[in-house]
Amino acid sequence: MIDRTELWIVIAALGLGSFGLRFLFLGLVGDRPLPNWLLRHLRYTAVSIIPALLAPLVMWPAATGGTPDPLRLTAAGAALVAGLLTRNVIAAMAAGAAVMLAGAYWPV
């Protein structure tokens, strides 16, 4: 069991860290032009967040006790292929969802 004081210290530290990161970009650098190489890298930040959040759910799903599941791997592959072919995030999500639904209701 975690102590309430320790919990509030962690919450305050995370809040200060989050504020510090935002202040660094918005408060200190907000009125200055950023170099082109940094702007190019910042464009890919949002794109990299979704795979970083989904990869553990595909590779080590809690529903199977952390064992890779062929259905989830196939759905992730279908979403990847659909995303690469169509360059459309909705099509990629629909392809992955279709494989998951088909696998859930496919007679074995």
C-alpha positions, 0 to 999 in steps of 0.5 A: 500500500502506498502512503498518501504523503508519498502519493501526493509528492509523486503527483506534485513532482509529475505536475511540476515536470509537466509544467516545466516541459511546457514552459520550456517550449511555450514560455522560453522558446515560444516567441523565437523561430525554431530551426527547420531540423527541429520543426521537422522532428516535432512533426513526427512526435504525434505519429510516434505516440500511437505505435508506442502505446499500441505495441505493448498491447499487441505484443504482450496483451493482458488478456492472454497473460502476456503471451503474444496472440496470433489474432492480435498480431494478424490484426496489427499486420493488417492495420499496418498494410492498410495504413501503408497502402491507403495512407489513411488512419481510419482505413488502418483502424477499420482493417485491424478491427475487421480482422479482430471481429472476424477472428472472434466470430470465426468458427474454429 
